[in-house]
Amino acid sequence: MHSDQATGAPLVIEHAALRRGSRTLWSGLDLTVHPGELIAVLGPSGSGKTTLLRAILGLERLSAGSIRAVGDEVRHAGNRDIGYIAQQRPLPPDTAMRARDLVQLGIDGHRFGLPIRRRGDRERVDALLHAAGAADFADRPVGLLSGGEQQRLRVAQALADHPRLLLCDEPLTSLDLANQQGVVGMIDRHRRESDAAVLLVTHDINPVLGKVDRILYLAGGRFMLGAPRDVLRSDVLSDLYGASVFVLRAGNRLVVVGAPDAEVSHHHHEEDHA
């Protein structure tokens, strides 16, 4: 019996490696994400965070090892039990699709031909719009909405089919604090109510620190996996980077200083994290 079948884990990665030419992004990666668990993926630009999500989605082929997602070995893209929130890109202002239509795509966007509305579809869309705080602009063109409003709709779209595994790629980038809290709240509520597993890539752990169960830190072809208190330490990150890295606490926030190839947060420089 496979380990995920025995434990009910929505995601099991075993002995995984991914190389680009002569460069190894990561290797020897073993990761089991259990129902209701939220794992944050941290690391500098180019460390393979987004590539890991693409491999789970079946869009990147592993160089070694295997991935089983929601019970099946990943061989190709497309699984309704996996929700995906991509990196935010603002929609063009002339996009005529309504907010409601964008969320509806999460329900019937995988169907061929003209969408056929099932009983309960509209109620599901209304519930998702309400959860996203979007009921007041449900019928407005999405191109006229703010970036934060668009991102909350993307989260609602990703949750439309009640995914057992939710993959989030930098879902909080360029959002103000209120919208960060709104997006984090939607993701956390879904995983608690649906017992879904969540893998969330981020450059700043602070907005989700209180929700995270474990951290997967990728850097320099190596990785570290563990509880936040075990990973976000000066000695651990210094060993991972092979350079002096300091983890500082500033009130309720963490700041990582000295990581040689760290990403820069473009909206909270004093809170740069990895």
C-alpha positions as CSV (number, residue, x, y, z in Angstrom):
1,M,0.0,0.0,0.0
2,H,1.3,3.5,-0.9
3,S,2.1,5.7,2.0
4,D,-0.6,8.3,1.0
5,Q,-3.2,5.6,0.9
6,A,-2.3,4.5,4.4
7,T,-2.3,7.9,5.9
8,G,-4.8,9.7,3.7
9,A,-2.2,12.4,2.9
10,P,-3.3,14.5,-0.1
11,L,0.4,15.0,-1.1
12,V,3.3,12.6,-0.9
13,I,6.7,13.5,-2.6
14,E,9.4,10.8,-2.4
15,H,13.1,11.1,-3.3
16,A,12.3,13.9,-5.7
17,A,14.9,15.9,-7.7
18,L,14.6,18.5,-10.3
19,R,17.6,19.7,-12.4
20,R,18.0,22.4,-15.1
21,G,21.0,21.4,-17.2
22,S,23.9,21.1,-14.8
23,R,22.1,23.0,-12.0
24,T,20.2,21.2,-9.3
25,L,17.2,23.1,-7.9
26,W,16.6,20.5,-5.2
27,S,17.1,16.7,-4.7
28,G,16.3,14.0,-2.2
29,L,13.1,15.8,-1.3
30,D,10.7,13.8,0.8
31,L,7.5,15.6,1.8
32,T,4.2,14.3,3.1
33,V,1.4,16.9,3.6
34,H,-1.4,15.7,5.7
35,P,-5.1,16.7,5.7
36,G,-5.6,20.1,7.2
37,E,-1.9,21.0,7.2
38,L,-0.5,24.2,5.9
39,I,3.2,24.2,4.8
40,A,4.9,27.4,3.7
41,V,7.6,27.2,1.1
42,L,10.3,29.8,1.4
43,G,13.6,30.5,-0.4
44,P,15.4,33.0,-2.6
45,S,14.4,33.7,-6.2
46,G,15.4,30.8,-8.5
47,S,15.5,28.2,-5.7
48,G,12.7,26.2,-7.3
49,K,9.6,27.2,-5.3
50,T,7.3,27.8,-8.2
51,T,8.9,24.8,-10.1
52,L,7.9,22.6,-7.2
53,L,4.2,23.6,-7.5
54,R,4.4,23.1,-11.3
55,A,5.8,19.6,-10.7
56,I,2.9,18.8,-8.4
57,L,0.5,20.1,-11.1
58,G,2.0,17.9,-13.7
59,L,3.5,20.8,-15.6
60,E,7.2,20.0,-14.9
61,R,8.8,16.5,-15.1
62,L,10.9,15.4,-12.2
63,S,14.5,14.4,-12.8
64,A,14.1,11.7,-10.1
65,G,11.6,10.5,-7.6
66,S,7.8,10.6,-7.6
67,I,4.8,12.7,-6.6
68,R,1.4,11.4,-5.6
69,A,-1.3,14.0,-5.3
70,V,-4.8,13.3,-3.9
71,G,-4.2,9.6,-4.3
72,D,-2.8,9.4,-7.9
73,E,0.7,9.5,-9.2
74,V,1.2,12.8,-11.1
75,R,1.7,12.0,-14.8
76,H,-0.1,14.9,-16.5
77,A,-1.8,18.2,-15.7
78,G,-5.5,18.5,-14.7
79,N,-7.0,17.3,-11.4
80,R,-10.2,18.9,-10.0
81,D,-9.2,17.9,-6.5
82,I,-6.2,20.3,-6.7
83,G,-6.8,24.0,-6.4
84,Y,-4.2,26.4,-7.7
85,I,-3.7,30.1,-7.0
86,A,-1.2,31.5,-9.4
87,Q,1.0,34.6,-8.9
88,Q,-1.1,37.7,-9.2
89,R,-1.1,39.5,-12.5
90,P,-3.6,42.4,-12.8
91,L,-6.3,41.8,-15.4
92,P,-6.5,44.4,-18.3
93,P,-8.9,47.3,-17.5
94,D,-11.0,46.5,-20.5
95,T,-11.7,42.9,-19.3
96,A,-15.5,42.7,-19.5
97,M,-16.0,39.5,-17.5
98,R,-17.9,40.1,-14.3
99,A,-16.5,39.1,-10.9
100,R,-19.2,36.4,-10.7
101,D,-18.1,35.0,-14.1
102,L,-14.5,34.7,-12.9
103,V,-15.5,32.7,-9.9
104,Q,-17.9,30.6,-12.0
105,L,-14.9,29.4,-14.1
106,G,-13.7,27.5,-11.1
107,I,-16.9,25.4,-11.3
108,D,-17.4,24.9,-15.0
109,G,-14.1,26.1,-16.6
110,H,-12.9,22.5,-17.0
111,R,-15.9,21.4,-19.1
112,F,-15.9,21.2,-22.8
113,G,-18.4,23.0,-25.0
114,L,-21.0,25.4,-23.6
115,P,-21.1,25.4,-19.8
116,I,-24.2,23.6,-18.4
117,R,-25.2,25.0,-15.1
118,R,-25.8,22.4,-12.5
119,R,-28.3,22.7,-9.6
120,G,-26.6,24.6,-6.8
121,D,-24.0,26.2,-9.0
122,R,-25.3,29.8,-8.5
123,E,-25.7,29.2,-4.7
124,R,-22.1,28.0,-4.6
125,V,-20.8,31.0,-6.5
126,D,-22.8,33.3,-4.2
127,A,-21.3,31.6,-1.2
128,L,-17.8,32.0,-2.6
129,L,-18.4,35.7,-3.4
130,H,-19.7,36.3,0.1
131,A,-16.6,34.5,1.6
132,A,-14.4,36.7,-0.6
133,G,-16.1,39.8,0.6
134,A,-17.1,40.4,-3.1
135,A,-20.9,40.3,-2.9
136,D,-21.1,44.1,-3.4
137,F,-19.2,44.0,-6.7
138,A,-20.2,40.6,-8.0
139,D,-21.6,42.0,-11.2
140,R,-18.9,44.6,-11.9
141,P,-16.3,44.0,-14.7
142,V,-13.2,42.5,-13.1
143,G,-10.9,44.8,-15.1
144,L,-12.3,47.7,-13.0
145,L,-11.5,46.1,-9.7
146,S,-8.4,46.6,-7.6
147,G,-5.6,44.1,-7.5
148,G,-6.7,43.0,-4.0
149,E,-10.3,42.5,-5.1
150,Q,-9.1,40.5,-8.1
151,Q,-6.9,38.3,-6.0
152,R,-9.7,37.5,-3.6
153,L,-11.8,36.4,-6.6
154,R,-8.9,34.2,-7.8
155,V,-8.9,32.5,-4.4
156,A,-12.6,32.0,-4.5
157,Q,-12.2,30.5,-8.0
158,A,-9.6,28.1,-6.8
159,L,-11.8,26.9,-3.9
160,A,-14.9,26.4,-6.1
161,D,-14.5,22.7,-6.5
162,H,-13.7,22.0,-2.8
163,P,-10.1,21.0,-3.5
164,R,-8.4,18.5,-1.2
165,L,-5.0,20.0,-2.0
166,L,-4.5,23.8,-2.5
167,L,-1.3,25.1,-4.1
168,C,-0.7,28.9,-3.6
169,D,2.1,30.7,-5.5
170,E,2.9,34.0,-3.9
171,P,-0.8,34.8,-3.3
172,L,-0.1,37.9,-1.2
173,T,2.4,39.7,-3.4
174,S,1.6,43.5,-3.8
175,L,-1.5,43.3,-1.6
176,D,-2.1,45.8,1.2
177,L,-2.5,44.5,4.7
178,A,-6.3,44.3,4.7
179,N,-6.3,42.2,1.5
180,Q,-3.4,40.0,2.7
181,Q,-5.5,39.3,5.8
182,G,-8.6,38.6,3.6
183,V,-6.8,36.2,1.4
184,V,-5.1,34.4,4.3
185,G,-8.4,34.1,6.0
186,M,-10.1,32.5,3.0
187,I,-7.2,30.0,2.6
188,D,-7.1,29.1,6.3
189,R,-10.9,28.8,6.6
190,H,-11.0,26.4,3.6
191,R,-8.3,24.1,5.1
192,R,-10.0,24.0,8.5
193,E,-13.5,23.5,7.2
194,S,-12.5,21.0,4.4
195,D,-9.5,19.4,6.1
196,A,-7.6,20.3,2.9
197,A,-3.8,20.3,2.7
198,V,-2.2,23.6,1.7
199,L,1.3,24.3,0.2
200,L,1.9,28.1,0.1
201,V,4.9,29.7,-1.6
202,T,5.7,33.1,-0.1
203,H,8.7,35.5,0.2
204,D,7.4,36.8,3.5
205,I,6.3,34.4,6.2
206,N,4.9,37.0,8.5
207,P,1.4,37.3,7.2
208,V,0.9,33.5,7.6
209,L,3.2,32.8,10.5
210,G,0.4,32.1,12.9
211,K,-1.3,29.6,10.6
212,V,1.7,27.6,9.4
213,D,2.4,24.1,10.6
214,R,5.7,23.5,8.9
215,I,8.1,25.3,6.7
216,L,10.0,24.0,3.6
217,Y,13.0,26.2,3.0
218,L,14.8,25.9,-0.3
219,A,18.2,27.4,-1.0
220,G,21.3,26.6,-3.0
221,G,20.1,23.2,-4.2
222,R,19.4,22.2,-0.6
223,F,16.3,22.2,1.6
224,M,15.2,22.3,5.3
225,L,11.9,21.1,6.5
226,G,10.4,21.5,10.0
227,A,8.3,23.5,12.4
228,P,8.9,27.3,12.1
229,R,10.7,27.4,15.4
230,D,13.1,24.7,14.1
231,V,13.8,26.2,10.7
232,L,13.7,29.9,11.2
233,R,16.8,30.1,13.3
234,S,20.1,31.8,12.6
235,D,22.2,28.6,12.9
236,V,19.9,26.6,10.6
237,L,19.7,29.1,7.8
238,S,23.4,29.9,8.1
239,D,24.1,26.2,7.5
240,L,21.6,26.1,4.6
241,Y,23.1,29.1,2.9
242,G,26.7,28.5,3.8
243,A,26.9,32.1,5.0
244,S,26.1,34.1,8.1
245,V,22.4,34.6,8.2
246,F,20.6,36.2,11.2
247,V,16.9,35.7,12.2
248,L,15.7,38.6,14.2
249,R,12.4,39.2,16.0
250,A,10.9,42.7,15.8
251,G,7.7,42.6,17.9
252,N,5.5,39.9,16.3
253,R,7.5,39.9,13.1
254,L,10.5,37.9,11.9
255,V,13.3,39.5,9.8
256,V,16.0,37.5,8.0
257,V,19.2,39.4,7.5
258,G,22.2,38.4,5.4
259,A,20.8,35.7,3.1
260,P,23.2,36.3,0.1
261,D,20.7,35.8,-2.6
262,A,17.5,36.7,-0.9
263,E,14.5,38.1,-2.7
264,V,13.5,41.7,-1.9
265,S,10.0,42.5,-0.9
266,H,8.9,45.5,-3.0
267,H,6.3,46.7,-0.5
268,H,7.8,46.1,2.9
269,H,11.6,46.4,2.7
270,E,12.0,46.3,6.5
271,E,10.2,43.0,6.5
272,D,12.2,41.2,3.8
273,H,12.3,37.6,4.6
274,A,13.8,35.3,2.0
